[in-house]
Amino acid sequence: MRMRTISDVIQLWPRSAELARELGVSPPRISDWKNRNSIPAAYWRDLIRAAQKRGHPEITADLLVDLHARERLKEQTGFGEEDRPFQQPQPEQSTVEVGGRPIDTGHFSRFKHLRRSNFASVEEINEHIRALRDEWDHR
């Protein structure tokens, strides 16, 4: 069986209670790990030993690192099932001029000025929101 997710590793045990007993944790904690698709690194050594005792030498620290990294990549990009990180092709950007200034016309590019990274603090964001509300109220 090819391990694609942390849930696949957990399912090597017929019941979560058996894995919980072998790792010295409660069964609900195993369910939490399965739902989050993440096992805390503090339990990896015991998990690897328990899996090897059950005849699963494919469960290694490298595998756990890869599965966790893949899950993080999936959270960040929406991709992660591939063995290697998916490099999403960048859409071609074209520019047009608005008010004498060139602007990108790519997907959502007209909202770039509203990205969180363009504000120095939360207060700047709140001030911008207040200004937008005031402008909207005056229309």
C-alpha positions in Angstrom: 0.0 0.0 0.0 1.4 3.4 -1.0 1.3 5.9 1.8 -0.1 9.2 0.4 -1.4 10.8 3.6 -0.9 10.6 7.4 -4.4 9.0 7.5 -3.0 6.1 5.4 -0.3 5.6 8.1 -2.8 5.6 10.9 -5.0 3.2 9.0 -2.3 0.5 9.2 -3.7 -0.2 12.6 -7.1 -1.9 12.4 -8.4 0.3 15.2 -7.2 3.7 16.5 -7.3 2.3 20.0 -4.6 -0.1 19.2 -2.3 2.6 17.9 -3.2 4.8 20.9 -2.2 2.0 23.3 1.1 1.5 21.5 2.0 5.2 21.5 0.6 5.8 25.1 -2.0 8.4 24.1 -5.8 8.5 24.2 -7.9 7.2 21.2 -9.4 10.6 20.7 -6.0 12.1 20.2 -5.4 9.6 17.3 -8.7 10.7 15.8 -7.6 14.3 16.1 -4.3 13.5 14.3 -6.2 11.7 11.6 -8.6 14.6 11.1 -5.8 17.1 11.0 -3.7 14.8 8.8 -0.7 15.5 11.1 1.1 13.6 13.8 3.3 15.6 16.2 7.0 14.9 15.7 7.4 13.9 19.3 5.5 10.7 18.5 7.3 9.8 15.3 10.0 7.6 16.8 7.5 5.5 18.7 5.2 5.4 15.7 8.0 4.2 13.4 9.0 1.4 15.9 5.4 0.3 16.3 4.9 0.2 12.5 8.1 -1.8 12.0 6.9 -4.3 14.7 3.7 -4.7 12.7 5.7 -5.5 9.6 5.6 -2.1 7.9 9.3 -1.1 7.3 8.1 1.5 4.8 7.1 3.8 7.7 10.3 5.9 8.2 11.1 9.4 9.4 11.7 10.4 5.8 8.2 9.2 4.8 6.7 11.1 7.7 8.6 14.3 6.8 7.5 13.9 3.1 3.8 13.4 4.1 3.7 16.3 6.4 5.5 18.6 3.9 3.1 17.5 1.2 0.1 18.3 3.5 1.5 21.8 4.2 2.0 22.3 0.5 -1.5 21.2 -0.2 -2.8 23.7 2.4 -0.8 26.5 0.9 -1.4 25.9 -2.8 -4.3 23.4 -3.1 -1.9 20.9 -4.6 0.2 18.2 -2.9 -0.7 14.8 -4.1 2.3 14.6 -6.3 5.6 13.2 -5.1 7.3 16.5 -5.9 6.0 19.9 -5.2 3.7 21.1 -7.9 5.0 24.2 -9.7 1.9 26.1 -10.8 2.5 27.8 -14.1 2.2 31.6 -13.9 -0.5 33.0 -16.1 0.7 35.4 -18.7 0.3 39.0 -17.6 -0.7 41.6 -20.0 -0.8 45.3 -19.1 -3.1 48.1 -20.0 -2.9 51.7 -19.1 -5.5 53.3 -16.8 -5.1 56.9 -16.0 -1.6 56.9 -17.7 -0.4 54.1 -15.3 0.2 50.6 -16.6 -1.7 47.9 -14.6 -1.7 44.2 -14.8 -4.8 42.5 -16.2 -4.1 39.0 -14.7 -6.5 37.2 -12.4 -7.5 39.5 -9.6 -4.7 41.9 -10.4 -6.9 44.9 -10.1 -7.1 44.2 -6.4 -3.3 43.9 -5.7 -3.4 47.2 -3.8 -5.7 45.6 -1.3 -3.4 42.7 -0.4 -2.4 42.5 3.2 1.3 42.7 2.3 0.8 46.2 1.0 -0.2 47.5 4.5 2.3 48.1 7.2 0.0 47.3 10.1 -3.4 46.2 11.2 -4.2 49.9 11.9 -3.5 50.8 8.3 -5.9 48.1 7.1 -8.6 49.3 9.5 -8.0 52.9 8.4 -8.4 51.8 4.8 -11.6 49.9 5.6 -13.0 53.0 7.4 -12.2 55.2 4.4 -13.9 52.8 2.1 -17.0 52.7 4.3 -17.1 56.5 4.4 -16.8 56.7 0.7 -19.6 54.1 0.3 -21.8 56.1 2.7 -21.4 59.3 0.7 -22.6 57.6 -2.5 
